[in-house]
Structures are given as structure tokens and as C-alpha cells.
Amino acid sequence: MDWIVFVNFRAFTIFFLSLMLSMPVLSSPWVGTVDKQLHYDLQTLHEWGYLDATVITYPVPWRGVADQILKLDEGKMPDMPRQAAQRLSHYLNLQKMQKRRTFLELQGSTSEPRLTSFDGISDVKASAKITNEFYWSRLSGQLSINYQSGGEKNFDNSFLAYQFGDWNIRAGSIDQWWGPGQSSSLMLSNNARPIPTIALSRSSVTASKSPWLSWMGPWYFTSQFGQLEDDRDVPNAKLLLNRFTFSPFKRFEFGVSWAAMWGGDGQPRSLSNFIDVITFQGYCEGAGGVCTDADQLSKLGNHLAGYDIKYTFDLFQRPISVYAQRIGEDTTSGINITDNANLIGVSTYFANAKVYVESSDTNIACAGNDSTITNCYYENGTYTSGYRHRGRVMGSTFDSDAKQVTAGANIRFSDGSIAEIILRKAELNPDGARPSPVLTDDVTEDLIQLSGFYQRPFGDWLIKAGGSIESRKFVTQDNEVDGLLYLNATYAFD
């Protein structure tokens, strides 16, 4: 069945069910699908100990956390968590009104940005987006029509969701961020355009009332089935995404992620092939299907899997969070993952700012056994476009074969304005072989980038102005210093 017909069929089915089983519920399923800064607010409440939930998967469902937010005594809270609680309460009240909301977002920049961030701008010079949120009992949705420079139009960040019990079904494409990282995620981030998926997810990130599951504390699970674009080496490849997180004790979170790319034009794509993929069955790459060497055995599909962990504790009356993520792909035998990339970080609070330092390394050796060969992370011999969607990797902001250190600060002001400053130092593709798409002018680059923005509400407008400056050191050409300025304006219709 064609993918578009498939999605439309499922969306119609959800819509039909909603008419049959109407019951009032909270409107929008997730926090921050329009304003991602609300996710930082959730993290702030969690790290200060005011929220008992797991919030290392974006977007976070409102259900469960909404009840905790409404019970907070804001008068007894320090400035940072109090501001976070006030913003979340404001948006929560808007959601409870079940009022259709429409937004117009305009963006312009002096050039196309290369490196993204969680709440950064899209990778085009100019765009206009109209977003409409709508609710109907158990059914909720968001329609976003995006017009981009060059004449392209898409429906990114549009979805239709239906809630039943503790679960919801979603059809559409929304930005996601899996892991505790502040500047990047090795598994799934919004570095690439969102992937069209059908998803089954838990509708809460708080503890279950079931005696069989309550021992886990707050937990969350999502399983998603998507299809990648047709303009790639293996067109229309399928993508299975799974994530489970739980918090067995307060301010500690653990997450497990697994992605499997399979099928597509010219590749095995039957139901039995899918079962072979999810059961990690191998196949022989040898001539005539005969393997004479263990290295000729491979797993069906392109798999990435790993875990992440975050723990927050108090020191000198302020929260300090330490976190790490480890994601690998490829195996030598069984499920022994060999190609592991790592991300580590630490964050804390000073005055009205959250600050963090984070490092990641995707310049890793391939195939284990003390190999020194690189150029394998996010790559695959069958799916040669790699773990990418429309030319950008679905994981790390810095793509493959990159080492980076990032320091950042997210600053909140009493008038509702927000500022962000990020300093990055990165080695991009140091071996000069098989350069990743993030490189634009040479096969190797040493980069120092300073970026930031200032965001402030003006009535019904939310104005964000920012930019970046980069010092770029090359091998085959003269070094450069590049700059970028951008303006983003969002208007909320009553």
C-alpha cells in the first residue's frame, strides 16, 4: 500500500473511532509542540525536584505532569523553577480551554544554518509557517503548512492523535528528541526534518497505578513505524523506532532506544523479513549465499541501539545533573554491539541561568577487534544514504566522524524573555575521508562557533533574534570567518 494512502487510512480510522467513543480529556497531547522552551521548563521543575516524571524524551505528554504542575505552591519556590511553573501553568490553562489556536511563524536569515540546536531555526534562509491546533474530545491534531525559500512546501510537524486509556495513537510527523543531551542527541534529534510515522505511545510520563508496573516509578514508551523519502539510494526505506524510559527513584532517569531501518525498493520487505529484522536474524553476504568467513555474516537491516542515563543531585542548594548517552550500531556476533559513540554532559544553575557543558564523539573505530578504521557511524553498506533523512542525520547535530565540546547557557528573565548562548568547538571529519554532509567547503574542518538568541513576547507576538559567528580552519583552502543573523516572529491568533 502506498505510504500516503496508508497514513490517510489510519488517520481516517482514528477520526472515526473518536466519534464513536467521545469523552472529555485534556486537549493537546504534548508539551511544547509550538514553543520548545516549555520543554526546558519541564526539565527545570524535574531537576529542582518539583516534578516526579521522566522527561528525557521530547515531546512529553501533558497528562500526569499537568496534575503535578497545578498542585505546586509557586510562592515557596526559587526564581528559576517558579518562572518555569508559571509559564507551564499559563499554557496549561490555554490547553484546558480546548480552544482552537492558530499561529503564523515567519523566519528569515542571511544564510542557511549548518548546525542546529533543540530550539534553533530551520536549515533554510526563509520560511513561513501556518499552524492550527484543534481538539475534539479524545481527538487532537495540529496542521502545519510550511512554505520555504526555493518554492518547497511541506506539512512537517502536523499530526492527528487519538487517546484511549493510558495510550495514544498518532499519525503524522513531529520533531522529537531522545536523550538527556542539551546540544545534541546521538539517537534521534530535530537535526533532520521530522519523519512521517504512525506511533503508539503511552499518554503519560508519570508512575502507573497498576501494582504490576508501579515499581518502575514514572515511565514512558513509544513505538513508531515510519517511511523515509524516495530520493535516496534505497528509496522508501522503512524505519522502526522504539524508546522506553523510566525513573525508579526521584531525579534519576534511564532510557533505552532502538532504531531499525529495513525494506525499501529492491530490498526484502515482507512480513517475514520484518520479523527477521526485529528478532535480529542474520544473513550471509558471501557469494551465492555461502559464508566462508564470520565477517560475511550480517544482521538484516540497519540497526542503532543504546541507552542514556541522567541523575540530578543538590550541591550548595542548587541542582547538578550528570548525564550520558551511548548509542552503537553493527555487531560482530549475536547482539554484541561494536561501533559505540558516546555523549556526556553536566548542567547546573547560576542565578537565572541554566548552564551546561557537553561533549560527544562519533569519530569511532568500526567492527571491533581493535580496528582503527573509521567512517562507519551512521553509515551502512546496504542503506548507503546512511541514518539520514533528506540529507541530514537523524541523530547528532555534528553527523559522523566528529568530536565536539559545547558549553551553553539558557537565561530566563522576569518579564518572560529568554536568552541563549552556545559556544561549540568541533573537529569535523579529521581523517579527511568520506566527508559527512555537515561539511560544506572542505573534507576536514576545525570549527569554533559562537551562537545565541534573544526571545521576548510583545503582545500576541513572540520575537526571536539571533545569529552565529564561526571560525573555520580548513586543510585545502584558506581559513574563513563566517557570520549569520536571523529573525523569527510568531503571531498567535485569538
Secondary structure as UniProt FT lines:
FT   HELIX           3..20
FT   STRAND          30..31
FT   HELIX           37..47
FT   TURN            48..49
FT   STRAND          57..58
FT   STRAND          60..61
FT   TURN            63..64
FT   HELIX           65..70
FT   HELIX           74..76
FT   HELIX           79..96
FT   TURN            97..98
FT   STRAND          101..109
FT   TURN            118..119
FT   STRAND          126..136
FT   TURN            137..138
FT   STRAND          139..148
FT   TURN            149..150
FT   STRAND          153..154
FT   TURN            156..157
FT   STRAND          158..164
FT   TURN            165..166
FT   STRAND          167..173
FT   STRAND          177..178
FT   STRAND          197..202
FT   TURN            211..213
FT   HELIX           214..216
FT   STRAND          218..227
FT   TURN            235..236
FT   STRAND          238..246
FT   TURN            250..251
FT   STRAND          252..262
FT   TURN            265..266
FT   HELIX           271..278
FT   TURN            279..280
FT   STRAND          282..284
FT   HELIX           287..289
FT   HELIX           294..296
FT   STRAND          297..299
FT   STRAND          302..315
FT   TURN            316..317
FT   STRAND          318..331
FT   TURN            334..335
FT   STRAND          337..350
FT   TURN            351..352
FT   STRAND          353..361
FT   TURN            369..370
FT   TURN            377..378
FT   TURN            384..385
FT   STRAND          388..389
FT   TURN            390..391
FT   STRAND          392..393
FT   TURN            397..398
FT   STRAND          402..412
FT   TURN            414..415
FT   STRAND          418..428
FT   TURN            430..431
FT   TURN            437..438
FT   STRAND          445..458
FT   TURN            459..460
FT   STRAND          461..473
FT   STRAND          480..493
//
